């Protein structure tokens, strides 16, 4: 079993959010006639594609930060930060689809938890080295 069950569930939620955003892109390909391998075309497709790609870019920072921070912050706090990240991605997507200029709140809900996780992981490593 896992030492961090809540964190594991929160990471699964993040992956499901990403899976859902990828499905939205697939649907948009058909709806807006943008067959693969095209990565642009109709502005509404482009919005959905950019949200998916931005989420993938954010996952590259978020996932390792989660697992590196969990031993430092504990299961509940890490899971809470990860849940905020997922909620932020949903807010980001909905805002971006409506008007890309309105994406700031969702972006910050993603950026801040990731930053806290990275700082916590670094703090834990440095504390172990000097402690």
C-alpha positions in Angstrom: 0.0 0.0 0.0 1.0 3.6 -0.4 2.3 5.8 2.4 0.4 8.8 0.9 -3.1 7.6 0.0 -4.7 11.0 -0.1 -1.9 12.4 -2.3 -2.2 9.4 -4.5 -5.9 10.0 -5.0 -5.2 13.7 -5.6 -2.6 12.9 -8.3 -5.1 10.5 -9.9 -7.6 13.4 -9.9 -5.0 15.5 -11.7 -4.4 12.8 -14.3 -8.2 12.4 -14.8 -8.5 16.2 -15.3 -5.7 16.0 -18.0 -7.4 13.0 -19.6 -10.7 15.0 -19.7 -8.9 17.9 -21.3 -7.4 15.6 -23.9 -10.9 14.2 -24.6 -12.2 17.8 -25.1 -9.5 18.3 -27.7 -10.5 15.1 -29.5 -14.1 16.3 -29.6 -13.0 19.7 -30.8 -11.1 18.1 -33.7 -14.3 16.6 -35.0 -16.5 19.6 -34.2 -14.2 22.2 -35.8 -12.9 20.0 -38.6 -9.2 19.9 -37.5 -8.1 16.4 -38.2 -4.8 15.1 -36.8 -1.9 15.9 -37.1 -3.1 19.5 -37.4 -2.4 21.5 -34.2 -4.2 24.6 -35.3 -7.1 25.8 -37.4 -10.4 27.0 -35.9 -10.0 29.4 -33.0 -12.2 27.4 -30.8 -10.1 24.2 -31.5 -7.0 26.2 -30.9 -8.2 27.3 -27.4 -8.9 23.7 -26.4 -5.6 22.5 -27.8 -3.6 25.2 -25.9 -5.3 24.4 -22.6 -4.4 20.7 -23.0 -0.8 21.6 -24.0 -0.4 24.1 -21.1 -1.7 21.5 -18.7 0.8 19.0 -20.0 3.6 21.6 -19.5 2.3 22.2 -16.0 2.2 18.5 -15.2 6.0 18.3 -15.9 6.6 20.5 -12.8 3.6 19.5 -10.7 4.0 15.7 -10.6 7.6 15.5 -9.4 6.9 18.3 -7.0 4.0 16.4 -5.4 6.0 13.3 -4.7 9.1 15.2 -3.5 7.0 17.4 -1.2 4.8 14.7 0.3 7.3 13.4 2.9 7.9 17.0 3.9 4.4 18.3 4.1 2.5 15.1 4.9 -0.3 13.4 3.1 -3.2 15.8 3.9 -1.5 19.1 3.0 0.1 17.7 -0.1 -3.2 16.2 -1.3 -4.9 19.5 -0.6 -2.4 21.4 -2.7 -2.8 18.9 -5.4 -6.6 19.2 -5.3 -6.3 23.0 -5.6 -4.0 22.4 -8.6 -6.7 20.2 -10.3 -9.4 22.7 -9.5 -7.2 25.5 -10.9 -6.8 23.5 -14.2 -10.6 23.3 -14.5 -11.0 27.0 -13.8 -8.2 27.8 -16.2 -9.8 25.7 -19.0 -13.3 27.1 -18.5 -11.9 30.7 -18.5 -9.6 30.1 -21.4 -12.5 28.6 -23.5 -14.6 31.7 -22.8 -11.9 34.3 -23.2 -8.2 33.5 -23.0 -7.5 36.9 -21.4 -9.5 35.7 -18.3 -7.4 32.7 -17.5 -5.3 34.4 -14.7 -7.3 33.0 -11.7 -7.0 29.4 -12.9 -3.4 29.9 -13.8 -2.6 31.2 -10.3 -4.5 28.3 -8.7 -2.1 26.0 -10.6 1.1 28.0 -10.2 0.9 28.7 -6.5 0.4 25.1 -5.3 3.2 24.0 -7.6 5.5 26.6 -6.2 4.7 25.7 -2.6 5.4 22.0 -3.4 8.8 22.8 -5.0 9.8 25.1 -2.1 8.7 22.5 0.5 10.6 19.7 -1.3 13.7 21.9 -1.5 13.4 22.9 2.2 13.1 19.2 3.2 16.2 18.3 1.2 18.3 21.2 2.6 17.0 20.5 6.2 18.1 16.9 5.9 21.5 17.9 4.6 22.2 20.4 7.4 20.3 18.6 10.1 
